[in-house]
């Protein structure tokens, strides 16, 4: 470029750095490419390999450790909110506490890994995760000096995982590679450099926020669906049978297709389970709810009990107060 005021010829290094002011007269630049062939050279500058030094293996490893901690915290926070939403929805549908506890653990584990994966992918797609930014390094396209984008970032993480399972060789390969590329870098055609300058300009914070908003919204929507599913699926488990006659410890029971049981002789071939212990609920109270009854059963039934039966509201109203702890007959 030629300065429009003093005629100074700017060097290619000045153009590479995107100089806007003449270093001699400080005039804002609006000249034409100089010399004539520099126009084509300038057009290909964005395609040149990065000029910054490649980040070392140790620096990248520390950045990944930082991202592992921060990414899991962020993922756990979003998953935690999703679990609260699921519990709220399922609670409104009268899901039992026992079912909610199981669903909470499953939902949290189900969401944690994808959210952590999304954190790593979005960070690489925009060039720099939090850990990389803290250490001054970033991912940049090897061929064009641009950000690698979401699809290549996803591919990068998948190949990274494969590199770990290959005894870590995929990750360690950057030690002896001339461009400090691990397997995942080669798959996405990127390199990790110090203080990257991207040909496609600075990253858009609004774009990153928008993408995380979409991820958070998807997690919340999934939580609502799971909450409805948990609410609809909640049934009195391990206590589904209605107690239609009193039982005593040592009795043998036959269970019919509807979950009702009757006392039969233990020598009979019809006996399905044997009663290990019978717990009596207080008889002068209103129906306490399945959660409270299940808690009494869990605390009172012997360890040998494989499951138990407890009274439902319809039977409670006619005086049934028995929690029957049983085990399958040998």
Residue, then its C-alpha position, 0 to 999 in steps of 0.5 A: x500500500x502507498x500512503x495517500x498523504x506522504x507517499x510512503x510505501x507500507x511494507x507487507x509486514x505493515x499490511x499483515x498486521x492490518x495497519x490503518x495509520x501511516x507509521x511516518x505521517x500518521x495519516x489514515x490509509x486509503x491508498x492502493x496496493x503497491x507494488x502492483x503485484x502486492x494486490x494478489x499477495x495481499x489477497x492471499x495473506x489470509x491463506x498463509x500459515x500462522x506466523x505465531x509460534x506453536x503452543x507447546x504440549x505442556x501449555x496445551x495440557x494445562x489449558x485442557x486441565x483448566x477447561x476440564x474443571x471449568x467446563x464441568x462446573x458450567x455443565x454441572x450448573x446447567x444440568x443442575x438447573x435442568x434437574x430442578x425444572x424436571x423435579x418441579x414438573x414431576x412434583x406437580x404431577x405427584x411423582x413419588x419421592x423415590x422415583x424423583x431421586x432415581x430420575x434426578x441422578x439419571x438426568x444429571x448424569x445424562x446431561x453432564x457429558x453432552x454439556x461438557x462436550x458442547x463447552x469444548x466444541x463451542x470454545x474451539x469453534x470460536x478459537x479459544x476456550x476459557x483455559x486457552x484464553x487464560x494461557x494466551x493460546x488459541x485454535x486457528x485454521x492451518x490453511x486459512x488463519x480462520x476459526x475452524x467453525x462448529x462442524x470441524x470443532x465437533x470432529x476435533x473433539x471426537x478424534x481427541x476422544x479416539x486419541x485418548x483411547x489409543x493409549x494417549x498416542x493421539x494426544x502425545x503425537x504433537x510432541x514429535x510433529x513438526x507443526x505440533x499437531x495432535x490427531x485431532x488437530x490434523x483431523x480438523x486441519x488446525x494448529x494451536x498457536x500463541x496469541x492468534x490473529x484471526x483472518x475473519x476478525x474478532x469473535x462475536x460475543x453475541x453469537x457465542x451467547x446466542x449459541x449457549x442460550x440455545x443449548x440452555x433452552x434445549x436442556x430446559x426443554x428436555x428437562x420439562x419433557x423428562x419431568x412429564x415422563x417421570x410424572x406419568x411413569x410414577x407408579x407405586x413400585x415395590x409395593x404394587x400389590x393391594x393387601x386384601x387379607x392380613x399376613x404374618x411373618x412366615x406366611x407364604x403368598x400367592x400373587x395374581x396377575x393384578x398384583x393382589x396376594x392371598x395367603x397359601x400353604x407354604x407346601x403348596x406349589x402356588x406359593x410365590x413369596x414368603x413373608x419375612x416381616x410385617x410392619x404395622x402403620x399407625x391406625x388412627x391417622x389419615x393416609x400419610x402418602x406413599x413417600x412416607x410409607x415407603x420410607x418406613x418400609x425401607x427402614x423397617x424391612x430386613x435386609x433379606x427382603x427383596x421387595x415389599x407390599x404396602x396399602x394404597x389409599x383405597x385400602x387404607x380407608x378400610x383399615x389396611x395398615x400392613x407393610x409386608x416385607x417378602x422374599x422370593x421362595x427358594 
